Amino acid sequence: MNTPTLWFKRKIYGWGWRPVTWQGWFTLLVYIVLLLACVSTLNNNSSPREVAVMGLLPLIILTSALIRICYKKGEKPHWQWGRKDDAR
């Protein structure tokens, strides 16, 4: 049986994912580069409309895409506080 490699694993503390393969790290790098490219066009003279279109809209779209990729290529997320095998 050929099981797919997970790009993202659950975080040990809290809710969410962390990249564990080069594909996961590359996905995160692309997310950051695209977000910075959009935001770098803004300056102190930018209108509120320009801030919304070049700042907030890309943030919402790119973050939604990243979360969707993490759901598809990662472990099922849930809240956890520490490792399951920790005996306390």
Residue pairs with C-beta under 8 A, 6 or more apart in sequence:
5 21
5 23
6 20
6 21
6 73
6 74
6 75
7 19
7 20
7 21
7 23
7 24
7 27
7 69
7 70
7 73
7 74
8 17
8 18
8 19
8 20
8 24
8 70
8 73
8 74
8 75
9 17
9 18
9 20
9 74
9 75
10 16
10 17
10 18
10 74
10 75
10 76
10 77
10 78
10 80
11 17
11 18
11 80
12 80
12 82
12 83
13 80
13 81
13 82
14 79
14 80
14 81
15 77
15 78
15 79
15 80
16 70
16 77
17 70
17 74
17 75
17 77
18 24
19 25
19 27
19 28
23 73
24 73
24 74
27 66
27 69
27 73
28 66
31 62
31 63
31 65
31 66
34 58
34 62
35 58
35 59
35 62
38 54
38 55
38 58
38 59
39 54
39 55
39 58
41 54
42 50
42 51
42 54
42 55
46 54
70 77
71 77
82 88
